[in-house]
Each structure stands twice: as structure tokens, then as C-alpha cells.
Amino acid sequence: MDVDPVVVAHDLHPNMASTRFAEASGRRLIAVQHHHAHAASVMAEHGVVAPALALVLDGFGQGSDGGVWGGELLLCEGAQFRRLGHLAPMKMPGGDRAAREPWRMAASVLHGLQHGDAIATRFATQPQAVRLCAMLDQPGVPLTTSAGRLFDAAAGLLGVCPVQGYEGEAAMKLEALVRMPRIMHDGWTVTRGVLSLLPLLSRLAAKDIDPVEGAELFHGTFAAACVDWIVRAARETGITTVTLSGGCFLNAILAEEVGRGCVAAGLNPLLPRQLPPNDGGLSLGQAWIAALQLEQHGLEGTA
């Protein structure tokens, strides 16, 4: 059956394939912020119409401020959202190359811990390691709040996967090491909505840590930190429904631990079940938000 779209929804990023396809359609367009769409896909699946909190953990998405987002705590209401918090920004030396080479994110952590002089020896097999500390000292190094890059940093610090052969390799190898998640109870801080895992990363940067111990500490502590972060937001807003989405929730340990922690805190966590949490479920969220905007403004309104 032929379909005549009223509008075409697409990602906010101007270089995404969905954006280029939408622009070529000749239709009215609605740009949807990446992480808002992740949250909305879960809300659409579960039929949530009331305001909800959303923890979105993934690799990359353009923020509404033009920044590189990826670890976001949102409040979603109708077709709108508000950013309540985010992961502490990390420098991405080399830009997109840092997403393919986790040792670069590990080097960024060492630099942030004031151990930049250790980068060249720690990553001596990487040709760019000698110059990386100087690069990190320069202004204009891209910043990211990405949870995916946080996983990369942990894997790089533990020597699990210095360079990735395929997307998500570092995170999957890190997850495979875990036998029992463990929590470093002083491993994080939350300040004005910003979640920092720097104390945990400092422990992972120690030369004496075993990769298995490190992977277990990372998973357990990151999950506990996320629950603490969510609970704080729930107390401030009075909202108890929480959607959990983004590619990092393909990690079964993270999904289980965060979900269980939310339930223990009296919250109602919702995970995607019929669609994947990564970008495979994104179009449903985009369509949901576009439909809500049309409902608010009317079919003839300006989207």
C-alpha cells in the first residue's frame, strides 16, 4: 500500500544517513535529538505517556548543544526533553580515531589524572603515544560524554583491547572477563548532575591491577553509580519510571545490575524488549516524537 508521509523524522546530526535521506525526500522535516529518540523508543514500546526519566548510554550522538553526547540522564515529557545530567566530559585525542583505538581514551584518563608523562611508556607499542600528551595539552581537543568511550578507556587502561578490530570489541571483551561484578563504593561522584567515574578510573590505571578484577570493578561500580545518579534525579523530580536505552545496554551485566538497583530503590525501570537498545530501535523513537509534535501543533503547524 502506498504511503504519503506527512513529515519525515531524522537524526539531529546533519551528516547521518537518515538526515540526508530525509532532506532528499522533499517532505517537511522533524529533527530528533539522538538520545531523546533512544528514550522515546522505549516509551513507545511500553506505552508510557506520563513524564519519565531516561538513562541513555551509548557511543555517540550529537547533542542539542552541538556537543558529542553519549552518557545522558534526561527527563522526557511529551515531545520534549530536558537534560538533567551527563557523564563527566573526557577528551578524545584524535577525534573519531579515539573511538577505534581505546588506548587513546586510556591516555586521556592518564592525562586527566596528571599522569601524562606515563603515556609514552604505558603505550610504547603505539607510534603516536609519544606525541599524545602534547596533543592533550592543546586547546580544542574534542570532548565527549560518551559511555562507550568510558568503556574504551577502561579496556585500554586494563590492556584488554588497545585497538579495536570492529565496533564494540573493547566493551565486549571487557564484559567477557566478568565473573561477579564488584563495587568500589567511593568510585564515583555526582556533582550538579554530572557523574564522574574518575576515582574508579584511577584504580584501573594502577599497574598492579588484574584485568579480571578491573573488569569486575568497572561493571559493578559503573552500574551502582548509575543507580545512585537515577535515584537522585527521581527524588528531585518525583518521577519513578525510568527508561534504560542506548547501545551500552546490550551489555547484559550493566542492564541487569542497573535494572535490579532501580527496583531495589522503588523505581520502575523499563528496558527495550521487542527492539534492540542500540540504533536498531532509533526510528521508532523518532517516529513517536514526530507524532507527538504533530499532535501538539496540528498537522498544518510548523514542525
C-alpha positions as CSV (number, residue, x, y, z in Angstrom):
1,M,0.0,0.0,0.0
2,D,1.3,3.4,-0.9
3,V,2.1,5.8,2.0
4,D,2.1,9.5,1.7
5,P,4.2,10.8,4.7
6,V,3.1,13.9,6.5
7,V,6.6,14.6,7.8
8,V,9.9,12.8,7.8
9,A,11.7,12.4,11.2
10,H,15.5,12.1,11.2
11,D,18.5,12.3,13.5
12,L,19.7,15.8,14.6
13,H,23.2,15.2,13.2
14,P,23.5,16.7,9.7
15,N,25.8,14.0,8.4
16,M,23.7,11.0,9.4
17,A,22.3,8.9,6.5
18,S,18.8,9.3,7.9
19,T,19.2,13.1,7.7
20,R,20.5,13.1,4.1
21,F,17.6,10.7,3.1
22,A,15.1,13.0,4.8
23,E,16.4,16.1,3.1
24,A,16.2,14.3,-0.3
25,S,12.5,13.4,0.4
26,G,11.2,16.9,-0.2
27,R,8.9,16.5,2.8
28,R,8.5,18.5,6.0
29,L,11.3,17.5,8.4
30,I,11.5,17.0,12.1
31,A,15.0,16.6,13.6
32,V,15.1,14.5,16.7
33,Q,18.0,14.5,19.2
34,H,19.7,11.1,19.2
35,H,19.4,10.2,22.9
36,H,15.9,11.6,23.1
37,A,15.0,9.1,20.3
38,H,16.6,6.3,22.2
39,A,14.5,7.1,25.3
40,A,11.3,7.6,23.2
41,S,11.7,4.2,21.6
42,V,11.4,2.5,25.0
43,M,8.5,4.8,26.0
44,A,6.7,3.9,22.7
45,E,7.2,0.2,23.2
46,H,5.9,0.3,26.8
47,G,3.1,2.8,26.1
48,V,4.5,5.4,28.5
49,V,2.7,8.8,28.1
50,A,3.5,10.3,31.5
51,P,6.8,12.0,32.2
52,A,9.7,9.6,32.6
53,L,13.4,9.7,33.4
54,A,15.7,8.2,30.8
55,L,19.3,6.9,31.2
56,V,20.8,6.6,27.8
57,L,24.3,5.1,27.5
58,D,25.8,4.7,24.0
59,G,28.7,5.6,21.9
60,F,27.9,8.8,20.0
61,G,25.1,11.2,19.3
62,Q,25.0,14.9,18.5
63,G,23.7,16.8,21.5
64,S,21.2,19.7,21.3
65,D,24.1,22.0,22.1
66,G,26.2,20.6,19.2
67,G,28.4,18.5,21.6
68,V,29.4,14.9,21.4
69,W,26.9,13.2,23.9
70,G,26.7,9.6,24.9
71,G,26.1,9.2,28.6
72,E,22.9,11.2,29.4
73,L,20.3,11.5,32.1
74,L,17.1,13.0,30.6
75,L,13.6,14.0,31.7
76,C,11.2,13.2,28.9
77,E,7.7,14.7,28.7
78,G,5.6,14.6,25.6
79,A,7.6,15.6,22.6
80,Q,10.1,17.5,24.8
81,F,13.1,16.5,26.9
82,R,15.4,18.2,29.4
83,R,19.0,17.2,30.1
84,L,19.3,16.6,33.8
85,G,22.9,15.4,33.7
86,H,25.6,13.7,31.8
87,L,28.8,11.7,32.3
88,A,31.9,13.9,33.1
89,P,33.3,15.0,29.7
90,M,36.5,13.3,28.5
91,K,39.0,14.4,25.9
92,M,39.0,12.4,22.7
93,P,42.6,12.8,21.3
94,G,42.4,12.3,17.6
95,G,38.7,12.8,17.5
96,D,36.8,9.8,15.9
97,R,40.1,7.8,15.8
98,A,39.8,7.6,19.6
99,A,36.6,5.5,19.1
100,R,38.6,3.0,17.2
101,E,41.7,3.0,19.4
102,P,40.8,2.6,23.1
103,W,44.4,3.2,24.2
104,R,43.8,6.8,23.3
105,M,40.9,7.1,25.7
106,A,43.1,5.4,28.4
107,A,45.7,8.0,27.6
108,S,43.1,10.7,28.1
109,V,42.3,9.4,31.5
110,L,46.0,9.3,32.5
111,H,46.4,12.9,31.3
112,G,43.3,13.9,33.4
113,L,44.9,12.1,36.4
114,Q,48.1,14.2,35.9
115,H,50.0,11.2,34.8
116,G,50.5,12.3,31.2
117,D,54.2,11.5,31.4
118,A,53.3,7.8,31.7
119,I,51.5,7.7,28.3
120,A,54.6,7.1,26.2
121,T,55.9,4.2,28.2
122,R,52.4,2.7,29.0
123,F,51.5,2.6,25.3
124,A,55.0,2.2,23.8
125,T,53.7,-0.1,21.0
126,Q,51.6,2.8,19.7
127,P,53.5,5.1,17.3
128,Q,51.5,8.2,18.3
129,A,51.9,7.7,22.0
130,V,55.0,9.9,22.3
131,R,53.1,12.9,20.9
132,L,49.7,12.3,22.5
133,C,50.5,14.0,25.8
134,A,51.4,17.2,24.0
135,M,48.2,16.8,21.9
136,L,46.1,16.6,25.0
137,D,47.6,19.8,26.3
138,Q,46.5,21.7,23.3
139,P,43.2,23.7,23.2
140,G,40.4,22.4,21.0
141,V,40.7,18.7,21.7
142,P,37.1,17.3,21.3
143,L,35.2,16.4,24.4
144,T,32.7,13.6,24.8
145,T,30.2,12.4,27.5
146,S,30.0,9.0,25.8
147,A,29.5,5.9,27.9
148,G,31.0,3.9,25.0
149,R,34.3,5.9,25.3
150,L,34.2,5.3,29.1
151,F,34.2,1.5,28.3
152,D,37.0,2.0,25.9
153,A,39.0,3.9,28.5
154,A,38.6,1.1,31.0
155,A,39.6,-1.5,28.4
156,G,42.6,0.5,27.3
157,L,43.8,1.0,30.9
158,L,43.5,-2.7,31.6
159,G,45.3,-3.7,28.4
160,V,42.2,-5.7,27.3
161,C,41.9,-4.1,23.8
162,P,44.3,-1.3,22.8
163,V,43.0,-1.1,19.3
164,Q,39.6,-2.4,18.0
165,G,39.1,-4.6,15.0
166,Y,35.3,-4.0,15.0
167,E,32.8,-1.7,16.7
168,G,32.2,-2.6,20.3
169,E,35.1,-5.1,20.6
170,A,36.7,-3.4,23.6
171,A,33.4,-3.4,25.6
172,M,32.5,-7.0,24.7
173,K,36.0,-8.2,25.7
174,L,35.7,-6.3,29.0
175,E,32.3,-7.8,29.7
176,A,33.5,-11.3,28.9
177,L,36.1,-11.1,31.8
178,V,33.4,-10.5,34.5
179,R,32.6,-13.4,36.8
180,M,31.0,-11.3,39.6
181,P,30.5,-7.6,39.4
182,R,32.1,-5.7,42.4
183,I,31.5,-2.2,43.7
184,M,34.1,0.3,44.6
185,H,31.9,2.4,46.9
186,D,34.0,5.5,46.7
187,G,34.5,5.1,42.9
188,W,32.3,7.9,41.7
189,T,30.9,11.4,42.4
190,V,27.8,13.2,41.4
191,T,28.1,17.0,41.3
192,R,25.2,19.2,39.9
193,G,24.0,16.3,37.7
194,V,27.5,15.3,36.4
195,L,28.5,11.7,37.1
196,S,32.3,11.3,37.3
197,L,34.0,7.9,37.5
198,L,37.4,9.3,37.9
199,P,38.1,7.6,41.3
200,L,37.3,4.3,39.7
201,L,39.4,5.0,36.6
202,S,42.3,6.0,38.9
203,R,42.1,2.5,40.4
204,L,42.0,0.9,36.9
205,A,45.1,2.9,36.0
206,A,47.2,1.2,38.7
207,K,49.9,-1.1,37.3
208,D,49.2,-3.8,39.8
209,I,45.5,-4.4,38.9
210,D,44.5,-7.7,37.3
211,P,42.3,-7.3,34.2
212,V,39.6,-9.6,35.6
213,E,39.5,-7.6,38.9
214,G,39.4,-4.4,36.9
215,A,36.6,-5.5,34.6
216,E,34.5,-6.6,37.6
217,L,35.1,-3.4,39.5
218,F,34.3,-1.4,36.4
219,H,30.9,-3.1,35.7
220,G,29.8,-3.2,39.3
221,T,30.8,0.3,40.1
222,F,29.5,1.9,36.9
223,A,26.1,0.2,37.5
224,A,26.0,1.3,41.1
225,A,26.9,4.8,40.1
226,C,24.2,4.9,37.5
227,V,21.6,3.8,40.1
228,D,22.7,6.5,42.5
229,W,22.5,9.0,39.7
230,I,19.0,8.0,38.8
231,V,17.8,7.8,42.4
232,R,19.0,11.4,43.0
233,A,17.0,12.6,39.9
234,A,13.9,10.6,41.0
235,R,14.0,12.3,44.4
236,E,14.3,15.7,42.8
237,T,11.6,15.2,40.2
238,G,9.2,12.8,41.9
239,I,9.3,10.6,38.8
240,T,9.7,6.9,39.3
241,T,9.5,5.5,35.8
242,V,13.0,5.1,34.2
243,T,13.8,4.0,30.6
244,L,17.1,2.4,30.0
245,S,18.4,2.5,26.5
246,G,21.4,3.0,24.2
247,G,23.9,0.6,22.8
248,C,25.7,0.1,26.1
249,F,22.6,-1.7,27.4
250,L,23.4,-4.6,25.0
251,N,25.8,-5.4,27.9
252,A,23.8,-7.9,29.9
253,I,25.7,-7.2,33.1
254,L,25.0,-3.5,33.0
255,A,21.4,-3.9,32.1
256,E,20.8,-6.5,34.9
257,E,22.6,-4.5,37.6
258,V,21.1,-1.1,36.8
259,G,17.6,-2.6,36.5
260,R,17.9,-4.5,39.7
261,G,19.3,-1.5,41.5
262,C,16.4,0.7,40.3
263,V,13.8,-1.9,41.5
264,A,15.5,-2.1,44.9
265,A,15.2,1.7,45.1
266,G,11.5,1.6,44.5
267,L,11.7,2.7,40.8
268,N,10.1,1.2,37.7
269,P,12.9,0.5,35.2
270,L,11.9,-0.2,31.6
271,L,14.2,-1.8,29.1
272,P,13.6,-2.4,25.4
273,R,12.4,-6.0,24.7
274,Q,10.9,-6.0,21.2
275,L,13.6,-3.8,19.7
276,P,17.3,-3.6,20.4
277,P,18.6,-0.8,22.7
278,N,21.1,0.4,20.2
279,D,20.4,2.3,17.0
280,G,18.3,-0.5,15.6
281,G,15.4,0.8,17.7
282,L,16.0,4.5,17.0
283,S,13.5,5.0,14.2
284,L,10.6,4.1,16.5
285,G,11.6,6.8,18.9
286,Q,12.0,9.3,16.1
287,A,8.5,8.4,14.8
288,W,7.0,8.6,18.3
289,I,8.4,12.1,18.9
290,A,7.4,13.3,15.4
291,A,3.8,12.1,16.0
292,L,3.7,13.8,19.4
293,Q,4.9,17.1,17.8
294,L,2.2,16.8,15.2
295,E,-0.4,16.2,17.8
296,Q,0.7,19.2,19.7
297,H,0.9,21.6,16.8
298,G,-1.6,20.1,14.4
299,L,-1.0,18.7,11.0
300,E,-0.7,22.1,9.5
301,G,1.5,23.6,12.2
302,T,5.2,24.3,11.8
303,A,7.3,21.3,12.9
